[in-house]
């Protein structure tokens, strides 16, 4: 795993994103803004010379991955395991609706409780397990790879929290990803490190070994 990097890339904007509607497993396409976002983002990510692309099997993520695949010629594979959190009874409803109809459970979940989303949906720990498993499978036995993962905001946070070995109750300290933005993780001999978060540009080198910036 040493030297591998992972780009966790959130899909472009959808109409449901704009009105804060819980998308979950609902297969909502990119809107026109989202298509422009991923086209621009793909041009930047292509400059990072990715070696592999994988995606959620939901349309908004596949459309996002396709923009990069078209530029790089890599192609991509899509996986149910990289989907957004199943939102259960909250899915398809806005945040204000869920607060009004299921205030206690919704607020507990927002605050980081590992309860099933929408009573019948998924726990964050379950999302992390399935998504991280797929990512590590893609990198198995490989070094010096740049794997781009086109996925969803909630899934991205679960992946980051799990790979960075944060306590689940602290995953919320990681800010969300804007549409079509990404985070970059890099593996050193000991652990995964967060190199960039909610980025839209190629990471710059980190100088300053004497300040502890370089890991050995």
HELIX and SHEET records of a PDB file:
HELIX    1   1 UNK A   15  UNK A   18  1                                   4    
HELIX    2   2 UNK A   32  UNK A   46  1                                  15    
HELIX    3   3 UNK A   59  UNK A   72  1                                  14    
HELIX    4   4 UNK A   80  UNK A   82  5                                   3    
HELIX    5   5 UNK A   88  UNK A   90  5                                   3    
HELIX    6   6 UNK A   95  UNK A  101  1                                   7    
HELIX    7   7 UNK A  103  UNK A  110  1                                   8    
HELIX    8   8 UNK A  124  UNK A  139  1                                  16    
HELIX    9   9 UNK A  153  UNK A  163  1                                  11    
HELIX   10  10 UNK A  168  UNK A  173  5                                   6    
HELIX   11  11 UNK A  209  UNK A  211  5                                   3    
SHEET    1   A 6 UNK A  77  UNK A  79  0                                        
SHEET    2   A 6 UNK A  52  UNK A  56  1                                        
SHEET    3   A 6 UNK A 146  UNK A 151  1                                        
SHEET    4   A 6 UNK A   5  UNK A  10  1                                        
SHEET    5   A 6 UNK A 182  UNK A 187 -1                                        
SHEET    6   A 6 UNK A 192  UNK A 199 -1                                        
END                                                                             
